[in-house]
Amino acid sequence: MACIWYGVQAWIGGECVTLMLRAIWPQYNDLKNTMPAGSGTNTRDYLGFFLFWLFSLPAIWFPVHKIRHLFTVKAYVVPTAGIAFFIWAIVKAHGIGPIVHQPNKIHGSLLAWGMVKGIMSSIANFATLIVNDPDFARFARKPRDALWSQLFTIPCGFAFTSFIGIIVSSSSTIIYKEPIWNPLTILGNFLNSGSHGNRAGVFFIAFAFALAQLGTNIAANSVSAGTDMTALLPRYLNIRRGGYVCAAVGLAMCPWNLLSSSNNFTTYLSAYSVFLSSIAGVILSDYYIVRKGYYQIRDLYSAKSDGPYFYWFGFHWRGYTAYIAGILINIVGFVGAIGRKVPVGAQYVYNLNFFCGLIVAGGTYILLCKFFPIPATSKVWMEVGDEITDVSVAYGVGDSGSDNYDEEIATGAEYKGQEKMGVHERKGHETNF
């Protein structure tokens, strides 16, 4: 999914590059099209996309912490550009009043389900970051570092950017007498007046938005894909090589087809939310309900066949079964979303696709682990968190190499609900092997 999103973000960045080129050379808008009619795009837009994709490649080479100043600049420049675009659209619409007082076109249950679909699309937009959050949270020094930064910035950041996008897109009905769902299309229309001030404004706003897409592609897509590929083929791939594989897939998957209309884009968002919600359901139920926050840290890094995380020949069939169950609950509705006739009940279930997939996958996993218990679980909540100060995952090094070694006991952790116990007593009393 990160590879697909890389292509989508690169296409949006390419639209920004096209706007920048049009702002500098207005005749670029009339560039001769040499692309086939069935390609879904044209030479002008594809060139902007390819330039953005090409100039993004050097950024993948460096580890994220070495280009952190790029994100610092992005944090100041992009909100400023967004607010400027927001004000510009309101001024052209002669105030915010005409925008917010537009009557709604649907009523009753259609309006209610429309709101539900909008909420699901918003969650789907964030679904990838829900499941790959550990790729970044692992760099935090203690759990609270990851908690508070995300608790405030994610809801506030998403609400702020969504509000700007909604107002800007809604202003198009007042300014151009037709709804335009893509804010970059509206920004392109601002160039039609031809004044130098308009061209300069469009250039700087488009540059800021291109910077936003670059930062998003690095932090949320190439690093995430590279991390997963490293886990799959550690002998051949590292995070950097995986990032370049991600970029290649993003180029090859023709992202303009997903963004050709608002319906195509929301259908795409809902489609991959079906798969990611099942993953989230299994992860959440495993950690919070089945294991109750307990992990044997050293064994997480072990491929020994007698380890608690080796399962059945290295295959955790309970997790995969629950994952498939979470997909199946939505699959009929997904078929209806792409144009096939399906029962209305399946459509309603699909309208709640993320929650349905998450609950079904999580519930199935809990039941399977109840009837087919897994090792290394706890009967009480046992997340240690930042109480671990000296983590070792090596085998055969001093006491940590013994069979009785337990990382959380060795680091002096206290456990909620009872007194601290020895290794043998704790394993026999609190964990199920």
C-alpha positions in Angstrom: 0.0 0.0 0.0 2.9 2.3 0.7 4.1 1.8 -2.9 0.7 2.7 -4.3 0.5 5.8 -2.0 4.0 6.8 -3.2 2.7 6.9 -6.7 -0.5 8.8 -5.7 1.5 11.4 -3.7 4.0 11.7 -6.6 1.2 12.4 -9.0 -0.1 15.1 -6.8 3.4 16.5 -6.5 3.6 16.4 -10.2 0.5 18.5 -10.5 2.2 21.0 -8.3 5.3 21.0 -10.6 3.0 21.5 -13.6 1.4 24.6 -11.9 4.9 26.0 -11.2 5.9 25.5 -14.8 2.7 27.2 -16.0 3.3 30.1 -13.6 6.8 30.6 -15.1 6.0 29.9 -18.7 2.2 30.2 -19.4 2.7 28.6 -22.9 3.6 25.3 -21.1 -0.2 24.8 -20.6 -0.4 24.3 -24.4 2.4 21.8 -24.6 1.6 19.4 -27.5 0.2 16.0 -26.3 2.0 13.0 -27.6 0.5 10.4 -25.3 -2.0 7.9 -26.6 -5.6 8.7 -26.2 -6.2 5.7 -23.9 -3.3 6.5 -21.6 -5.5 8.5 -19.2 -3.1 11.4 -19.1 -1.2 13.9 -21.4 2.3 14.9 -22.0 2.1 18.1 -20.0 0.9 16.4 -16.8 3.0 13.3 -17.2 6.2 15.5 -17.6 5.4 17.3 -14.3 4.8 13.9 -12.6 8.1 12.5 -13.9 10.1 15.5 -12.9 8.7 15.4 -9.4 9.4 11.6 -9.2 12.9 12.1 -10.6 13.9 14.9 -8.2 12.5 12.9 -5.2 15.0 10.1 -5.7 18.0 11.7 -4.0 15.9 12.2 -0.8 15.4 8.5 -0.5 19.2 7.9 -0.3 19.5 9.7 3.1 18.2 8.3 6.4 15.3 10.4 7.7 17.3 11.8 10.6 19.9 13.3 8.2 17.2 15.3 6.3 15.2 16.3 9.4 15.7 20.0 8.5 13.6 19.4 5.4 10.7 18.5 7.6 11.4 21.6 9.8 11.1 23.8 6.7 8.0 21.9 5.6 6.4 22.5 9.0 6.6 26.3 8.5 6.2 26.7 4.8 3.2 24.4 4.1 0.8 25.7 6.7 1.6 29.2 5.6 0.8 28.3 2.0 -2.4 26.5 3.0 -3.7 29.5 4.9 -2.8 31.8 2.0 -4.7 29.6 -0.4 -7.6 29.5 2.0 -7.8 33.3 2.3 -7.3 33.7 -1.5 -10.3 31.4 -2.2 -12.5 33.2 0.3 -11.6 36.6 -1.2 -12.4 35.4 -4.7 -15.8 34.0 -3.4 -16.5 37.4 -1.8 -16.4 36.2 1.8 -16.9 32.9 3.6 -20.7 33.5 4.0 -21.7 32.5 0.4 -19.5 29.4 0.8 -20.9 28.0 4.0 -24.5 29.0 3.3 -24.8 26.8 0.2 -27.8 24.5 0.5 -27.1 20.8 0.7 -28.1 18.7 -2.3 -29.1 15.5 -0.4 -31.3 14.9 2.7 -32.4 12.3 5.2 -30.7 8.9 5.1 -28.7 9.8 2.0 -27.2 12.7 3.9 -26.5 10.5 7.0 -24.8 7.8 4.9 -22.9 10.4 3.0 -21.5 11.6 6.3 -20.6 8.1 7.3 -18.8 7.5 3.9 -16.9 10.7 4.4 -15.8 9.6 7.9 -14.7 6.2 6.5 -12.8 7.9 3.7 -11.0 10.0 6.2 -10.0 7.0 8.3 -8.9 5.2 5.2 -6.7 8.0 4.3 -4.9 7.5 7.7 -5.2 3.7 7.7 -1.6 3.1 6.4 -0.2 5.1 9.2 -2.3 3.3 11.8 -0.6 -0.1 10.9 2.9 1.2 10.2 3.1 3.6 13.1 5.7 1.3 14.8 8.2 2.0 12.0 8.5 5.5 13.5 7.4 5.1 17.1 10.3 2.7 17.7 12.6 5.7 17.5 11.0 7.2 20.6 13.0 7.1 23.8 9.9 6.2 25.9 6.3 5.5 25.1 5.1 8.9 26.2 7.2 10.5 23.5 5.1 8.9 20.8 1.8 9.3 22.6 1.6 13.0 23.3 3.0 14.1 20.0 0.5 12.1 18.0 -2.4 12.6 20.4 -2.5 16.4 19.6 -0.9 16.7 16.1 -2.9 14.1 14.3 -6.5 15.2 15.2 -5.6 18.9 15.0 -3.5 18.6 11.9 -6.1 16.5 10.0 -9.0 18.7 11.1 -7.1 21.9 10.0 -6.1 20.6 6.6 -9.5 19.1 6.0 -11.3 22.3 6.9 -9.1 24.3 4.4 -9.7 21.7 1.7 -13.4 21.7 2.2 -13.7 25.5 2.2 -11.5 25.9 -0.9 -13.3 23.2 -2.8 -16.7 24.5 -1.8 -15.6 28.0 -3.0 -15.4 26.7 -6.6 -19.2 26.5 -6.8 -19.4 30.2 -6.0 -16.4 31.3 -8.1 -16.8 29.0 -11.2 -20.5 27.9 -10.8 -19.5 24.3 -10.7 -18.0 22.0 -7.9 -14.3 21.2 -8.3 -13.1 18.5 -5.9 -9.4 18.9 -6.5 -7.9 22.1 -4.9 -5.0 22.1 -7.3 -7.4 22.4 -10.2 -8.8 25.5 -8.5 -5.3 26.8 -8.0 -4.7 26.3 -11.8 -7.8 28.2 -12.6 -6.4 31.2 -10.6 -3.7 31.4 -13.4 -6.3 32.2 -16.0 -6.4 35.9 -15.1 -2.8 36.1 -16.3 -1.6 38.8 -13.8 1.9 38.7 -12.5 0.7 38.6 -8.9 -1.5 35.6 -9.5 1.3 33.8 -11.2 3.7 34.5 -8.3 1.1 33.4 -5.8 0.3 30.2 -7.6 4.0 29.4 -7.9 4.8 29.7 -4.2 1.7 27.9 -3.1 2.4 25.1 -5.6 6.0 24.9 -4.5 4.9 24.5 -0.8 2.4 21.8 -1.7 5.1 20.0 -3.7 7.4 20.1 -0.7 4.5 18.6 1.4 4.2 15.7 -1.0 7.9 15.1 -1.0 8.0 15.0 2.8 5.0 12.7 3.0 6.5 10.3 0.4 9.7 10.1 2.4 8.3 9.8 5.9 5.0 7.8 5.3 5.7 5.8 2.2 9.3 5.1 1.1 10.6 4.5 4.7 7.6 2.3 5.5 7.9 0.2 2.4 11.6 -0.1 2.8 11.2 -1.3 6.4 8.7 -4.0 5.4 10.9 -5.1 2.5 13.9 -5.3 4.7 12.0 -7.7 7.0 11.0 -9.9 4.1 14.4 -10.1 2.3 17.1 -8.8 4.8 19.9 -10.4 2.8 19.2 -8.4 -0.3 17.3 -5.3 0.8 17.8 -2.6 3.3 15.5 0.5 3.9 17.3 2.5 1.2 16.9 -0.2 -1.5 13.3 -0.9 -0.4 12.6 2.9 -0.8 13.8 2.8 -4.4 11.7 -0.3 -5.1 8.8 1.6 -3.7 9.5 4.6 -6.0 9.8 2.3 -9.0 6.4 0.7 -8.3 4.9 4.2 -7.8 6.1 5.2 -11.2 4.8 2.0 -12.9 1.3 1.9 -11.3 -0.1 4.8 -13.4 -1.5 6.8 -10.4 -3.4 9.2 -12.6 -6.1 6.6 -13.1 -6.8 6.6 -9.4 -7.1 10.4 -9.3 -9.1 10.9 -12.5 -12.2 11.6 -10.5 -13.4 12.0 -6.9 -15.3 8.7 -7.1 -12.3 6.8 -8.3 -10.2 8.1 -5.5 -12.7 7.4 -2.7 -13.3 3.9 -4.1 -9.6 3.4 -4.0 -9.4 4.6 -0.4 -12.2 2.3 0.7 -10.7 -0.6 -1.1 -7.4 -0.7 0.6 -9.0 0.2 3.9 -10.7 -3.2 3.7 -7.3 -4.9 3.9 -5.6 -2.6 6.4 -8.5 -2.6 8.9 -8.1 -6.4 9.2 -4.4 -6.0 9.9 -5.2 -3.4 12.6 -7.8 -5.6 14.2 -5.4 -8.5 14.6 -2.6 -6.3 15.9 -4.8 -4.5 18.4 -6.5 -7.6 19.8 -3.2 -9.5 20.0 -1.4 -6.8 22.0 -4.2 -5.4 24.2 -6.5 -8.4 24.8 -4.6 -11.7 24.1 -1.2 -10.8 25.4 -2.2 -7.9 27.6 1.0 -5.9 26.8 3.4 -8.8 27.5 6.3 -9.6 25.1 9.4 -11.6 25.6 11.7 -9.1 24.0 14.6 -11.4 23.3 12.5 -14.0 21.6 11.0 -11.4 19.2 14.4 -11.4 17.5 14.8 -15.2 17.5 14.1 -17.6 14.7 14.5 -20.7 16.9 11.8 -23.3 16.2 11.1 -23.7 19.9 10.6 -20.0 20.4 7.2 -18.7 21.5 6.8 -16.6 18.3 7.7 -19.4 15.8 4.2 -20.8 15.9 3.4 -23.5 13.4 6.5 -23.9 11.1 6.9 -20.1 11.4 3.4 -19.5 10.3 0.8 -17.9 12.6 -2.3 -19.4 11.1 -4.6 -17.8 13.7 -3.5 -14.3 12.6 -4.0 -15.0 8.9 -7.3 -16.7 9.4 -8.6 -13.7 11.3 -7.1 -11.3 8.7 -9.0 -13.2 5.9 -12.2 -13.1 8.0 -12.0 -9.4 8.3 -11.7 -9.0 4.5 -14.6 -11.4 3.7 -17.1 -9.3 5.7 -16.5 -6.4 3.3 -15.7 -8.2 0.0 -19.3 -8.3 -1.3 -19.8 -4.6 -0.6 -16.5 -3.9 -2.3 -17.8 -5.7 -5.5 -20.9 -3.4 -5.3 -18.7 -0.3 -5.0 -17.0 -1.0 -8.3 -20.3 -1.3 -10.1 -21.8 -4.8 -9.6 -25.3 -5.3 -8.2 -25.1 -6.7 -4.6 -27.6 -6.9 -1.7 -28.3 -3.6 0.0 -27.2 -5.0 3.3 -23.8 -5.7 1.9 -23.6 -2.1 0.8 -24.4 -0.8 4.3 -21.8 -3.1 5.8 -19.2 -1.8 3.3 -20.1 1.8 4.2 -18.7 1.0 7.6 -15.8 -1.0 6.1 -13.0 0.0 8.4 -14.8 -0.7 11.6 -16.4 -3.9 10.3 -13.1 -5.3 9.2 -11.4 -4.3 12.4 -14.0 -5.7 14.7 -14.5 -9.0 12.8 -10.7 -9.6 12.4 -10.1 -8.7 16.0 -13.0 -10.8 17.3 -12.0 -13.8 15.2 -8.4 -13.6 16.4 -9.5 -13.5 20.1 -11.8 -16.5 19.7 -9.1 -18.5 17.9 -6.6 -17.8 20.6 -9.2 -18.8 23.2 -9.7 -22.2 21.7 -6.2 -22.6 20.4 -4.0 -20.9 23.0 -0.7 -19.3 22.0 2.5 -19.1 24.1 3.9 -16.0 25.9 0.7 -14.4 27.1 -0.3 -12.9 30.4 -3.4 -13.0 32.6 -2.9 -9.5 33.8 -1.9 -6.2 32.1 1.9 -6.3 31.9 3.2 -3.6 29.6 6.5 -2.5 31.0 7.1 0.6 28.8 9.8 3.0 29.8 10.8 1.0 32.9 13.2 -1.1 30.8 16.5 0.7 30.8 19.0 -1.8 29.5 17.6 -4.0 26.8 19.6 -7.0 25.5 18.5 -9.4 22.8 21.7 -11.4 22.6 21.9 -15.1 23.3 24.7 -16.8 25.2 26.0 -13.6 26.8 26.4 -13.9 30.5 23.2 -14.4 32.4 21.1 -13.3 29.4 22.1 -16.5 27.6 20.5 -18.8 30.2 17.3 -20.5 29.6 15.8 -18.8 32.6 16.5 -15.3 31.3 13.5 -13.0 31.2 14.2 -9.5 29.9 11.5 -7.7 31.8 12.5 -9.4 35.1 16.2 -8.8 34.5 15.6 -5.1 34.1 13.8 -4.8 37.4 10.3 -4.1 36.1 7.4 -4.0 38.5 4.1 -5.5 37.4 0.6 -4.2 38.0 -1.7 -6.1 40.3 0.9 -8.1 42.2 4.3 -8.2 43.8 7.4 -8.7 41.7 8.3 -12.4 41.5 11.2 -14.6 40.4 11.6 -15.9 36.9 10.3 -19.4 37.5 7.4 -18.3 39.8 6.3 -15.6 37.3 6.4 -17.9 34.3 4.4 -20.5 36.1 1.9 -18.1 37.6 1.3 -15.4 35.0 2.2 -16.7 31.6 0.8 -19.5 29.5 3.3 -21.5 27.5 
